[in-house]
Amino acid sequence: NILIEDARTGLSVEALKRAISNNLFYVQGKFPEIATRNDYYMAVSYAVRDRILKRWVASVKQYLDGKHRVVSYLSAEYLLGPHLANNLINLGIYKETGQAVKELGKELEWLIDKEIEPGLGNGGLGRLAACYMDSLATLEVPAIGYGIRYQFGIFEQDIRDGWQVEDTDNWLRRGNPWEIERRELNYEVKFGGHVQHYTDNNGKFCSNWIPDLVVKGVAYDTPILGYDVNTTNTLRLWKSEAPKSFDFQLFNAGGYNDAVRQKIVCENISKVLYPNDEQEEGKILRLQQQYFFVSCSLQDMLGIHLRQGDKIQDFYKKFVVQLNDTHPAIGVAELMRLLLDKYQLEWEEAWDITTKTFAYTNHTLLPEALEKWDLELFGRVLPRHLELIYEINRRFMDKVTVKFYGDHHKIASLSLIGEGPKKYIKMANLASLGSFAINGVAALHTELLKKTVLKDWYELSPEKFSNKTNGVTPRRWMVLSNPELTALISDKIGEGWIKNLDELRGLEKFAQDQDFQKAWMDVKHQQKVSLSKKILQRLRLRVDADSLFDVHVKRMHEYKRQVLNALHVITLYNRIKHNPDIDMVPRTVIFAGKAAPGYKMAKQIIKLITSIGEIVNNDPDVRDRLKVVFYPNYNVTNAQKIYPAADLSEQISTAGKEASGTGNMKLSLNGALTIGTLDGANVEIRECVGEENFFLFGLNADEVEEVRVNGYDPYSYYNDNPDLKLALDQINDGYFSHLNTDTFKTLVRSLMFDDQYLVLADYQSYIDAQDKVAETFRDKSKWAEMSILNVARMGKFSSDRSIKDYCDEIWKVKPVPVKLKN
Ligand code: 26Q
């Protein structure tokens, strides 16, 4: 008895060893001589999962007693990254498991590298959801994350002939030991058809939605373990399937082909993640995905609530539902539908409950990224919700018309429905009206929201607005990805910082300590050597680990201005060509990031970077002074290898465009200094680390606005700046493209004649800041001091701090420590 218990839950090396061997034999039917790397990966993962289960069950039990308020996070994306190493760290058994695996004759790192990461997100927004799940569990807050179990996540990027090519991400091909399929937990979701209206026996108006498609959502649960606590929350992702009853009906009617087609239509809904970020795409399937997961999730929450024997009216007391951008905003109409049509509440009561339930986080200032749905299309997919939105809007417009009588512009702007050649539904307005709280993701972003895209909403309900600056989890982004730095820091100030990141402040007093500086820079050097090896393996390119690692990694987008960085690279190259003996600080400029497959300009920017690399990396004049790397397939796995090796963090978006950024935080926490504009969270990072430790350049958000109002004239910058002119001429004349002048035509034309992102306006200021970076880097001790101070002052950017703020100021939830029996 004791033995069995121990093999499932014991945390000692011996217990782990036995658990792994047992799994290999009894679950997989393998023995060491024939077990593959994946068999071992599975065995270790199942051994770890067993240890998580006890905590998971205890957490769920505790939450189900009905006394605790629960956070429900609704997100179309979760960019979790690999599970195994993270769970080992949060369970506190990394060392023990490493030893157990070693005693079985294998290397734990070798197994960890085997894991295919679940890439169920595009970038910042999806990764933020993952960091927030980690912090919620670590802070012992009862929470459940809801989303979609895409069969194919974000595409894999390959570079061929310098261009991006996409490959499907079949992340489930080797199985997924981290999820538990819960076939019994499923809900039906209706689509299309029409709505019948009638009066029932009591004279009550009723609606009956007759769909033309019914889909079943099946729950897949993944445990989210907190660090150094028992709390284990649930990430519940929905997979779409055909309901049994449905295909049988068709089958019996003789429609075999129809039945097969229906099955495919149903399964299609959770098939693939849309790879666009910051660019809305009004496709039917995308709307179906959003409604599918939101409907399953709300039905699930209502079920949990009612099973606890509580009144439906108290739903908002049990659950607070956070909308991760507008992707789940249809939830406002769906909760109304459920309360009205299924639970027969009156309109006022239903609306009161709904607007006490939801809170909305906005992640963008780009007007083109605000979600809109063609009204006609929307009505075809969700006819009942269209009626409800009309009714919500009618009642709202009545109030607004009284309040802003005569101000037609404002009234039109607040309407949930946009007019034009075609009518459309404004999801940000639905989210804003249906929520009791609205927040931006960095101080500047929130201020700009109030002045621009949500201005009228701010004037209408200022009390709803607040800022919640983003954060990142130090468990994954320091402890896991940078164990060497973690050990060095803990050696000096203890391990408290891992859960209380403000304690990093304790490093300040060592910033000038010569020995500490040396140890600090040794760790950095070691990380640069590791990354250099990866680069050599992956790209057959040799880079110098003593050079300045200048890192620009994020999704490819014009507003993020990878082109500005490329212009700097060309300028450095031209300096060498002009003076081959020039004494300059050697640099390795590392880019990585995916472009949305349909985003032509972003793909051209990738080609520009790889083309510059081809010329620069092969020019004998350059020698070891400059290298350009485009590291393919940027994802969580690769990010974890890149951040620790960075000296310089490129955060150079046009001011007023990047809502927050989170890569800026991860790089800074790994000791990189930032070169950046006053955009997003850069503003707050700079305030925290001190302006003397931040390489600032460029126009600020107000100045950008001013330049635009006065008419931006890129051509004049080109004409007046010989270095800039040379660089642009070279791109244009085919210097980097085998004299092919077509390759970068649209890119050059955009930069010189109608660039929305003011690249040329910030060029000289950027070059000057880069020169200052290089000068500073020459003084190794100075650089080390700045890097240490930088990390010491970054405590604010832990997602634990963000989540505490959400808990106290929006969700009103408290921690519930989970106790384990025996
Ligand atoms: C919308 C409609 C149809 C298809 C796709 C989409 C879609 C998908 C993903 C739109 C946007 C996204 C992702 C946006 C995103 O990642 N935004 C980033 O969020 C981060 C977390 O708050 C911020 O730090 C970044 O500044 C912001 O760009």
Residues whose N, C-alpha, C, O or C-beta is under 5 A from the ligand:
A	BS01	26Q	N122 G123 G124 L125 G126 L128 Y274 N276 D277 E278 Q279 E280 E281 R286 H363 V441 E658 A659 S660 G661 T662
